[in-house]
């Protein structure tokens, strides 16, 4: 479990110390407030550790090896012209400082880089162990339609896609999980497959299909909202999202109607309850209200959640955090939706 991420001079953030919950973490803010940057920073560090630890020569982490791998992952995930572009721009040279703390202290890591860094970081604290489970990062766009041959093309050509797309494609292509975990997987899949009206299949040619009562439907013909549900279903079916993992999801509500957003909210809560630490970024009032109602329900009363509000303070973006939405106060990103509801009610009454 990731317990804390402290940042200083990261893109739009002067400083912040984010204290994460064990189960569900929700980052709320307007477009451009830095929601994606927070998710990508945490993801990149976790992914670099997991990828390096999977190499055949699996020695303990060393400063020399991890500094290069971490810098490479940050550049590939954020896609800046140079690593130093991720450091907040102020007069003179500044350093960006990042600290991550876990429930397992052997994973703790501190590093920094300067505004003039090209592709190097400085490790102040080197972890003693590698992450043992792959984190998953779901971008705002679905990937099932571009999946065929995407990884091989990505690895042999320069594409204008950040590396989260490649990483997710690798996880989507994993074989289905079999054995004693299948019962739990089927429980998590049931509401998603009911919403999609079928099951997801990956054929030997690398193409995804939706199998339903009408037959086999190729993925480009499936509505985009359904394709997002299909991505989540595939990750569950392969076991990538099952036990003690990490899910980062950028705007899960994008291109979904309210009925499907309700399904997504239920799946997020079910994954949190199953042991996945979930991090989502959103500015959807509808999704937030669904999550609040589910958190208050008997089924999910044991879920520990944390909310983070991002607001532009004039000197960068400030972070307010709390265990409920009420604790983080008014959120500008949601004000327009609330104001519209008020205007609609006034016009109706008139």
C-alpha positions as CSV (number, residue, x, y, z in Angstrom):
1,X,0.0,0.0,0.0
2,X,1.2,3.5,-0.9
3,X,0.7,5.6,2.3
4,X,2.1,9.0,1.3
5,X,3.5,11.0,-1.5
6,X,5.2,14.3,-0.7
7,X,6.1,16.6,-3.6
8,X,7.9,19.9,-4.0
9,X,8.1,22.0,-7.2
10,X,6.4,19.4,-9.4
11,X,4.8,21.1,-12.4
12,X,2.0,23.3,-11.0
13,X,2.5,22.3,-7.4
14,X,4.7,24.4,-5.1
15,X,4.4,21.7,-2.4
16,X,2.0,19.0,-1.2
17,X,2.0,16.1,1.2
18,X,-0.7,13.6,0.1
19,X,-1.7,11.1,2.8
20,X,-3.4,8.2,1.0
21,X,-6.1,5.8,2.2
22,X,-5.8,2.1,2.1
23,X,-8.6,1.5,-0.4
24,X,-9.9,4.5,-2.4
25,X,-8.3,7.8,-3.3
26,X,-10.1,10.5,-5.3
27,X,-8.4,13.5,-6.8
28,X,-10.8,16.3,-7.8
29,X,-10.0,19.4,-9.7
30,X,-10.6,21.5,-12.9
31,X,-8.8,20.7,-16.2
32,X,-5.2,21.9,-15.9
33,X,-5.1,21.6,-12.1
34,X,-2.6,18.8,-12.2
35,X,-4.8,15.8,-11.4
36,X,-3.1,13.6,-14.1
37,X,0.3,14.7,-13.0
38,X,-0.2,13.4,-9.5
39,X,-1.5,10.0,-10.8
40,X,1.3,9.7,-13.3
41,X,4.0,10.5,-10.8
42,X,2.9,7.8,-8.4
43,X,2.4,5.4,-11.2
44,X,5.7,6.0,-12.9
45,X,7.7,5.3,-9.6
46,X,5.7,2.1,-8.9
47,X,6.0,0.9,-12.5
48,X,9.8,1.5,-12.7
49,X,10.2,-0.6,-9.5
50,X,8.1,-3.4,-10.8
51,X,9.7,-3.5,-14.2
52,X,13.2,-3.4,-12.9
53,X,12.4,-6.1,-10.4
54,X,11.2,-8.5,-13.1
55,X,14.5,-8.7,-14.9
56,X,16.3,-12.1,-14.9
57,X,19.1,-10.8,-12.7
58,X,16.8,-9.8,-9.8
59,X,19.3,-8.4,-7.3
60,X,18.4,-5.9,-4.7
61,X,17.8,-2.3,-5.9
62,X,21.0,-0.2,-6.3
63,X,21.3,3.5,-6.6
64,X,23.1,3.4,-9.9
65,X,20.6,1.1,-11.6
66,X,17.4,2.7,-10.3
67,X,18.4,6.3,-11.0
68,X,18.6,5.6,-14.7
69,X,15.5,3.4,-14.9
70,X,13.4,5.9,-12.9
71,X,14.4,8.9,-15.0
72,X,13.6,6.9,-18.2
73,X,10.2,5.9,-16.9
74,X,9.3,9.5,-15.9
75,X,10.3,10.8,-19.3
76,X,8.3,8.0,-21.1
77,X,5.2,8.5,-18.9
78,X,5.1,12.3,-19.0
79,X,6.7,12.9,-22.4
80,X,8.4,16.2,-21.6
81,X,11.2,17.5,-23.9
82,X,13.5,16.9,-20.9
83,X,13.1,15.6,-17.4
84,X,13.7,19.1,-16.0
85,X,10.5,20.3,-17.6
86,X,8.6,18.6,-14.9
87,X,10.1,20.8,-12.3
88,X,8.1,23.9,-11.4
89,X,9.5,26.9,-13.3
90,X,10.5,29.8,-11.1
91,X,13.3,32.4,-11.3
92,X,16.7,30.6,-11.0
93,X,17.2,26.9,-10.8
94,X,14.8,24.8,-8.7
95,X,14.8,21.2,-7.7
96,X,11.7,18.9,-7.8
97,X,11.7,16.6,-4.7
98,X,9.6,13.5,-4.5
99,X,9.1,11.2,-1.5
100,X,7.0,8.0,-1.5
101,X,6.2,6.0,1.7
102,X,4.7,2.5,1.8
103,X,3.3,0.3,4.5
104,X,6.3,-1.9,3.6
105,X,9.2,0.4,4.4
106,X,11.6,-1.5,2.1
107,X,9.8,0.1,-0.8
108,X,10.3,3.7,0.4
109,X,12.0,6.0,-2.1
110,X,13.2,9.7,-2.2
111,X,14.5,11.4,-5.3
112,X,14.9,14.7,-7.0
113,X,15.9,16.4,-10.2
114,X,16.6,20.0,-11.3
115,X,15.1,22.3,-13.9
116,X,18.1,21.7,-16.1
117,X,18.1,17.9,-15.8
118,X,18.0,16.2,-19.2
119,X,17.4,12.6,-18.2
120,X,18.8,12.0,-14.7
121,X,17.5,11.9,-11.2
122,X,19.3,11.8,-7.9
123,X,18.2,9.2,-5.4
124,X,18.3,10.3,-1.8
125,X,16.7,7.2,-0.4
126,X,17.1,3.9,-2.3
127,X,14.4,1.2,-1.7
128,X,15.6,-2.2,-0.4
129,X,13.2,-4.2,-2.4
130,X,11.2,-4.2,-5.7
131,X,7.5,-3.9,-6.1
132,X,6.1,-7.3,-6.5
133,X,2.9,-6.5,-8.4
134,X,2.3,-4.5,-11.6
135,X,0.4,-1.2,-11.2
136,X,-2.3,-0.5,-13.8
137,X,-2.9,2.9,-15.3
138,X,-6.1,3.4,-17.3
139,X,-6.0,6.5,-19.5
140,X,-9.1,8.5,-20.4
141,X,-9.3,6.8,-23.8
142,X,-10.1,3.1,-24.4
143,X,-7.3,1.0,-25.9
144,X,-9.0,-2.2,-27.1
145,X,-9.6,-0.9,-30.7
146,X,-5.9,0.0,-31.2
147,X,-4.5,-3.1,-29.4
148,X,-3.6,-5.3,-32.3
149,X,0.2,-5.0,-32.8
150,X,0.3,-1.8,-30.8
151,X,3.1,-2.9,-28.4
152,X,5.3,-4.2,-31.2
153,X,4.8,-1.0,-33.2
154,X,5.4,1.2,-30.1
155,X,8.6,-0.6,-29.3
156,X,10.1,-0.2,-32.8
157,X,8.9,3.3,-33.7
158,X,8.4,6.7,-32.1
159,X,4.7,7.2,-31.4
160,X,3.1,10.3,-29.9
161,X,1.6,8.2,-27.1
162,X,2.9,8.2,-23.5
163,X,4.1,4.9,-22.1
164,X,1.0,4.3,-20.0
165,X,-0.7,3.3,-23.2
166,X,2.0,0.6,-23.9
167,X,2.0,-0.6,-20.3
168,X,-1.8,-1.0,-20.3
169,X,-1.7,-2.8,-23.6
170,X,0.8,-5.3,-22.1
171,X,-1.6,-6.0,-19.2
172,X,-4.6,-6.3,-21.5
173,X,-2.8,-9.0,-23.5
174,X,-2.0,-11.2,-20.5
175,X,-3.6,-14.7,-20.5
176,X,-6.8,-15.3,-18.5
177,X,-6.3,-16.2,-14.8
178,X,-7.2,-19.8,-14.0
179,X,-7.4,-21.8,-10.7
180,X,-8.6,-21.0,-7.2
181,X,-9.0,-17.3,-7.9
182,X,-11.6,-17.7,-10.6
183,X,-14.5,-17.6,-8.2
184,X,-13.5,-14.1,-7.0
185,X,-12.8,-13.0,-10.6
186,X,-16.3,-14.1,-11.7
187,X,-17.9,-12.1,-8.8
188,X,-16.1,-9.0,-9.9
189,X,-16.9,-9.6,-13.6
190,X,-20.6,-10.3,-13.1
191,X,-21.8,-6.6,-12.9
192,X,-19.5,-5.5,-15.7
193,X,-20.6,-8.3,-18.0
194,X,-24.2,-7.6,-17.2
195,X,-23.7,-3.9,-18.2
196,X,-22.0,-4.9,-21.4
197,X,-24.5,-7.6,-22.2
198,X,-21.7,-10.1,-22.9
199,X,-18.1,-11.2,-22.4
200,X,-14.7,-10.0,-23.8
201,X,-12.6,-12.3,-26.0
202,X,-9.1,-11.8,-27.3
203,X,-8.6,-14.0,-30.5
204,X,-5.3,-15.5,-31.7
205,X,-4.9,-12.6,-34.2
206,X,-4.7,-10.1,-31.3
207,X,-8.2,-8.6,-31.8
208,X,-10.8,-8.0,-29.0
209,X,-14.5,-8.9,-29.4
210,X,-17.6,-8.6,-27.4
211,X,-19.5,-11.9,-27.3
212,X,-23.2,-11.4,-26.6
213,X,-26.6,-12.9,-27.4
214,X,-26.4,-11.6,-31.0
215,X,-23.0,-13.1,-31.7
216,X,-19.4,-11.9,-31.9
217,X,-19.0,-8.1,-32.3
218,X,-15.7,-6.6,-33.2
219,X,-14.5,-4.0,-30.8
220,X,-14.6,-0.9,-33.1
221,X,-18.4,-1.5,-33.5
222,X,-18.9,-1.4,-29.7
223,X,-19.9,1.9,-28.1
224,X,-16.8,3.7,-26.5
225,X,-18.4,3.7,-23.1
226,X,-18.8,-0.1,-23.3
227,X,-15.2,-0.4,-24.4
228,X,-14.0,1.3,-21.2
229,X,-16.0,-1.2,-19.2
230,X,-14.5,-4.0,-21.4
231,X,-10.9,-2.8,-20.5
232,X,-11.7,-3.0,-16.8
233,X,-13.3,-6.4,-17.3
234,X,-10.2,-7.7,-19.2
235,X,-7.9,-6.6,-16.4
236,X,-10.0,-8.4,-13.8
237,X,-10.2,-11.6,-16.0
238,X,-6.4,-11.8,-16.3
239,X,-5.9,-11.3,-12.6
240,X,-4.0,-8.0,-13.2
241,X,-6.6,-6.4,-10.8
242,X,-7.2,-8.8,-8.1
243,X,-5.1,-8.8,-4.9
244,X,-2.9,-6.1,-3.4
245,X,-2.4,-4.2,-6.6
246,X,-2.7,-0.6,-7.7
247,X,-5.2,0.9,-10.1
248,X,-4.7,4.5,-11.4
249,X,-7.7,5.7,-13.5
250,X,-7.8,9.1,-15.2
251,X,-11.4,10.4,-15.5
252,X,-13.2,7.0,-15.5
253,X,-16.5,8.9,-16.3
254,X,-15.2,10.2,-19.7
255,X,-17.6,9.2,-22.6
256,X,-20.0,7.3,-20.2
257,X,-23.6,7.9,-19.7
258,X,-25.0,8.1,-16.1
259,X,-26.1,4.5,-16.0
260,X,-22.6,3.3,-16.9
261,X,-21.0,5.7,-14.5
262,X,-23.0,4.0,-11.8
263,X,-21.6,0.7,-12.9
264,X,-18.1,2.1,-12.9
265,X,-18.6,3.4,-9.4
266,X,-19.7,0.0,-8.1
267,X,-16.7,-1.7,-9.8
268,X,-14.3,0.8,-8.3
269,X,-15.7,0.1,-4.8
270,X,-15.7,-3.7,-5.4
271,X,-12.0,-3.5,-6.5
272,X,-11.2,-1.4,-3.4
273,X,-12.9,-3.9,-1.2
274,X,-11.0,-6.8,-2.8
275,X,-7.6,-5.4,-1.9
276,X,-6.7,-3.1,-4.8
277,X,-5.6,0.4,-3.9
278,X,-7.5,2.7,-6.3
279,X,-6.5,6.2,-7.3
280,X,-8.9,8.1,-9.6
281,X,-8.9,11.7,-11.0
282,X,-12.3,13.2,-11.8
283,X,-14.3,16.4,-12.1
284,X,-17.6,14.6,-12.3
285,X,-20.2,15.5,-9.7
286,X,-22.3,12.5,-10.7
287,X,-19.4,10.1,-10.1
288,X,-18.5,11.7,-6.8
289,X,-22.1,11.5,-5.5
290,X,-22.3,7.8,-6.5
291,X,-19.1,7.1,-4.6
292,X,-20.3,9.0,-1.6
293,X,-23.6,7.0,-1.5
294,X,-21.7,3.7,-1.9
295,X,-19.3,4.6,0.9
296,X,-22.3,5.3,3.1
297,X,-23.9,1.9,2.3
298,X,-23.7,-1.2,4.4
299,X,-21.9,-3.1,1.6
300,X,-18.9,-0.8,1.6
301,X,-18.9,0.6,5.1
302,X,-15.4,-0.8,5.8
303,X,-13.8,1.0,2.8
304,X,-11.3,3.7,3.8
305,X,-11.4,6.6,1.4
306,X,-9.5,9.9,1.0
307,X,-10.4,12.9,-1.1
308,X,-8.0,15.5,-2.6
309,X,-9.2,18.9,-3.9
310,X,-6.9,20.8,-6.3
311,X,-7.4,24.6,-6.4
312,X,-5.3,27.3,-8.1
313,X,-4.1,29.6,-5.3
314,X,-2.4,32.2,-7.5
315,X,1.0,30.8,-6.6
316,X,0.4,27.4,-8.1
317,X,-2.0,24.7,-7.2
318,X,-2.9,23.9,-3.5
319,X,-4.1,20.6,-2.3
320,X,-6.7,20.2,0.4
321,X,-7.4,16.6,1.6
322,X,-9.9,14.9,3.9
323,X,-11.7,11.6,4.5
324,X,-15.0,13.0,3.1
325,X,-16.0,15.4,0.4
326,X,-17.3,17.8,3.1
327,X,-13.8,18.0,4.6
328,X,-12.2,19.3,1.5
329,X,-14.7,22.2,1.1
330,X,-16.1,23.8,-2.0
331,X,-14.5,22.6,-5.3
332,X,-14.5,25.0,-8.2
333,X,-14.6,22.2,-10.7
334,X,-18.1,21.2,-9.3
335,X,-19.5,24.7,-8.8
336,X,-20.7,25.1,-12.4
337,X,-22.7,21.8,-12.2
338,X,-24.3,22.9,-9.0
339,X,-25.0,26.3,-10.3
340,X,-26.7,24.8,-13.4
341,X,-28.9,22.7,-11.2
342,X,-29.9,25.8,-9.3
343,X,-30.6,27.7,-12.5
344,X,-32.7,24.9,-13.9
345,X,-34.8,24.6,-10.7
346,X,-35.4,28.4,-10.7
347,X,-36.5,28.4,-14.4
348,X,-38.8,25.4,-13.7
349,X,-40.4,27.0,-10.7
350,X,-40.9,30.2,-12.7
